[in-house]
Amino acid sequence: MITAHIIPQLSDNYGWLLVCSETGATAVVDPAEEAPVEAAIMAHGGRLDMILLTHHHADHVAATDAIRARHPAPVIGAKADAYRLPHLDREVVEGESIQLGASTAVVIDTPGHTIGHIAFHIADSHLLICGDTLFSLGCGRLLEGTAADMFASLAKFASLPPDTLVCCAHEYTESNARFALHVDPHNQALIDFAGAIAELRAEGRPTVPSLLSDELATNPFLRAPDVATLASLRQAKNTF
């Protein structure tokens, strides 16, 4: 089994340290800032077996080479984005498996926020490492892909087991909750979820990971019935 440990970075970014409870193998996902990532690695024994990248933006990859210099671990990322990621030791495509200790992460192709965005699903540990494709109560901006791309990517996530933990890469949940309540004000599950989120933030605590079941019940982008609705929601969120 893999446990996911949150790594606060920059102003509102999250990286993740994945630790195999059986073997002690570890992976860092999206290292943006050297000091907090290194501190997380050392806090869990100083071992690093691999670095996983979801997409090419600097706030996800900027510390990759610094961490690799300290810990000679292979860097794994999307083949489609290899030309603009830090040097990859392994280029992956959808459906490929990555062995981390006793568990397996499967690559999911999730264009929308960027064309070459990927996510990692670790089925036996009920974990989805989704980068900037899905946020709690939100989704990524369509900076390169289309609404159709994002709709298809979110549909892949929606088909996963509802007890999956959604490990996203930003603390956007409070603002996402305000927008979600604006477009779906009578959703009692959303009202309750937004209240719990407000309490967490008032205590200075992260709002993620979240349960996929909660996202399916409350996230307007996951609940969008078609591409046109998602496109309209995303445009509205951009200016909300």
FIVEX-735755 format. One record per residue (C-alpha): x, y, z. Coordinates in pm, whole numbers, plus 50000, padded with zeros to 5 digits. Example, Ala and Ser with C-alpha at 12.3 -4.5 7.8 and 13.67 -1.06 7.14 Angstrom:
<pts>
512304955050780 513674989450714 
</pts>
This chain:
<pts>
500005000050000 501055035649926 500415064850158 500365100250016 501975127950222 501215163750125 504105187850059 503095224750070 505145244549817 505275280349689 502095299649778 499335274249717 500945244149548 501025208649677 503535182049586 503135146649715 505505121849872 504325086349804 505605059950047 505215022250015 504445008350359 505754973750270 509104982550115 509855018550211 510095028749844 509215065149783 508335088449498 507985126149482 505295140649257 505745175149101 508675190249295 508355227849255 510435240249548 513585223449671 513525230150047 510085216350138 510485186549907 513875178050052 512495181950405 509685157550327 512105132150184 514365134150486 511425132250727 510555098450575 514035083350589 515925101250312 515115075750042 513875085749697 513205060049426 511615081449156 510275115549061 506885116848888 505785147048683 502195154448579 502895183348339 505465208648235 504515240448421 507295255048634 505205254148951 505285216048916 508785208748790 511145237248888 512965217649160 513275185248962 516925188648874 517905200649223 516175170849384 517655147149125 521125160649205 520655151849573 518935118649510 519855101649180 516315089249117 514805084348770 512405111048648 509205098648484 506815119748277 504665120847968 506235111147638 504085137747470 505695164647686 509255151647695 510465180947484 509475206347751 509905186948075 513165182648265 515155153948118 513095122148150 514645088648231 511385072248135 508735085647898 505265071147958 501915069947780 498395061147891 498015026248033 501655021148125 502415007948472 504985022248712 506094999748996 506585017449328 507554992349590 504754966849620 502204988549439 501564998449080 500665032748947 498875033648612 499295063648383 496135081648271 496275106147981 494395137548094 494685166147844 492765198147900 494825220448129 497785211947906 497965188747605 500515165247763 499085163348115 499025129148282 497745115348614 498655084848819 496145060148964 497295036249236 494365012449262 495384991449563 495935022949767 492845041549643 494925071249526 494575094249228 497455118649173 495805142848934 497995173848911 496035203348770 493355183848585 490975180048879 490845201449192 488575197749488 485345214049362 487075225449044 489155216948740 492165231948569 491995261348333 491955251647967 495315266747882 496105243647590 493365217547556 489695220947478 486545216447683 486095183247503 489565172547618 488775181647978 485365165147967 486945132647850 489685134848111 487235140648395 485095111848272 488085088848322 488325100348682 484585096948738 484795060048648 487265052448928 486085037549260 484275063549472 486565057249772 489525070449572 491465098449739 491925127949502 495425142249551 495435174549353 498135200849328 496675233749454 494815248049752 491995263449552 489105247149735 487645277249918 487355298149603 486105267849411 483445262649677 482185298249634 481795292949261 480215258549304 477635273049544 476965301049297 476035276449020 474475249249239 473085267149546 470555240749649 472925210949657 472865200650024 475935178449987 477805208449848 476555231250126 477805206550387 481115201250205 481705238750177 481135242150551 483715215350627 486175232250390 485725265850564 486485249550899 489665233350766 490945265850622 490095285050939 492375260551120 495105264950856 494755229050737 494795215750379 491465206950220 492965178550017 493045150249954 489305147649905 487175116949839 486095111249482 482605103149611 482385138249758 483645153549434 481085133949231 478335147549454 479515183749464 482055193249195 480215211548915 482805201948655 482625164748732 478835167748736 478625185348399 476435163548173 478065173647846 480945192947689 478905224547632 477985226747999 481555221448108 482765248047864 480205272647996 481135265148357 484845269048287 484315302248112 482175314548400 484745303548658 487485322048471 485725355148537 484025347048869 
</pts>
